[in-house]
Structure formats: C-alpha cells, structure tokens
Amino acid sequence: MADRARARKLADAIQQIVATMLDTRIKDPRLGFVTVTDVRVTGDLQHATIFYTVLGSDEERAGSAAALASAKGVIRSEVGRRTGVRLTPTLEFVPDAVPETAAHLEEALRSAAARDAELAQLRENAQYAGDADPYRTHEDADGADEIGAATADPAGTTGEEPGRSR
C-alpha cells in the first residue's frame, strides 16, 4: 500500500494532466467550461475520483458529463503515459457540489442579513418598559444607606464559618 504523500502527489499530477487535456486535446462540442476542482486517489493508487464543475445551465452540465464519459479512455491513457506509474488508475468523473453549496450559503447569509436589518429597525423604535436605568447608582444619597443596610449581616457576624479561623 502506498503512503499518503505519494497518493497526494499522484492526485496533483492527475489534476494537472486532466485540466491540460480538457483545455487542449479534448475537442468535443458538448464539453462546456469545465474546471477540475479536486482529485482523490485511493491508497493503493488504483482508482482516481476527479471532481469537476461546469459553468452554465443544466443542459451544459449534462453535455459536459457525457463528453467526459466518452473521453475517459483517452484521458486515462494520457494519465498513464505521463505519470509513469505501473498500473494506471481508473478514472471516475464526479460533478462537484461546491457551486450548489456556495449558493445555499449565500442565501443563508442573505436571509440572516435581512433578519439583522429587521431587528435593527425594531431596536431603533424600541422604548424602555420602565425607567431607562432601573439600577440604583452610588450617586443616590438616600439609596446608598438602604443598599448598605440590606447587605449588612443583622447578627453582626463576619461571614466566617463557626469554629474556623483565617
């Protein structure tokens, strides 16, 4: 079994080879604007999963998927020739879910911003239910005596437990 560093190097090489081939050698008219986002190779270097995105409509995505499926053999032979590994890995093209996830996150951020704006609008028009500052301050001369009297221990003890000294 190969180590992870070798699998990662092979995945990077496959990503570059496939991207170059899609740009220069594959001339299928169904192939749209395809971007290879990631390549993952199994630990035994026998299988490579190639993640891609297509800029465009659903029809262009379907056409690009069909074009990639038909060009899989040519791409695999080029990968085998240029990487020099003993056994060329099988290739699987998988559409990447990054654009859909990004659109979902953008919608969630947009709705959160709208709720924040609504809350800010409500906060501007809000009024206190009671006094603006319901807490007593030290500036209150008559309140200071009441606060001190309420916190003092009526028995006059120091707050220590009986039988214990500091």
C-alpha positions, -999 to +999 in steps of 0.1 A: +000+000+000+013+034-009+018+062+015-005+093+016+022+116+003+026+095-029-012+094-034-014+132-030+014+137-055-003+114-080-036+132-074-020+166-081-003+152-112-036+137-125-054+170-118-029+189-139-029+164-167-067+162-169-070+200-168-045+204-196-061+177-217-096+193-213-081+226-224-060+215-253-067+179-266-104+171-260-124+189-288-159+176-280-185+203-288-206+191-258-178+200-234-186+233-217-165+254-194-152+226-172-130+232-141-112+203-123-117+212-087-101+182-069-087+147-075-087+120-049-067+088-053-072+057-032-044+044-010-035+016-034-033+041-063-058+020-083-087+045-085-089+082-090-120+103-085-120+136-104-143+163-091-153+190-117-176+219-120-193+232-152-202+269-156-236+271-173-271+256-174-282+221-165-281+212-202-245+222-205-237+202-173-253+171-188-235+176-221-202+180-203-208+149-183-214+129-215-183+144-231-162+135-201-176+099-201-168+095-238-132+109-234-124+089-203-103+063-222-082+089-240-076+108-207-067+076-188-041+066-214-026+101-212-025+099-174-008+065-176+018+078-201+027+110-183+027+097-147+048+066-152+030+045-126+030+007-130-008+005-130-028+034-144-057+042-121-092+040-133-109+074-136-143+085-123-157+119-131-180+133-104-197+167-106-186+188-076-213+202-053-193+234-045-215+258-065-247+245-050-233+246-015-220+282-021-254+293-034-271+278-003-246+296+020-251+329+001-289+325+005-285+318+043-262+348+047-287+370+027-316+359+049-295+365+081-286+400+070-323+407+063-333+395+098-305+416+113-317+447+094-353+440+106-341+436+142-321+469+139-352+486+127-372+473+156-344+483+180-344+519+167-381+523+175-380+504+208-387+521+242-378+510+277-405+492+296-397+510+328-370+536+336-341+540+313-317+529+341-336+507+366-305+501+388-295+523+417-263+541+415-239+553+441-249+589+435-282+583+452-276+595+487-307+581+502-304+548+483-268+542+495-279+538+531-306+514+521-282+493+500-256+492+528-283+482+554-297+455+532-263+439+526-250+441+562-254+410+583-281+416+610-264+393+635-231+412+632-210+381+622-181+383+599-194+357+574-169+331+586-180+296+595-182+288+632-150+272+646-128+282+617-103+310+617-084+325+588 
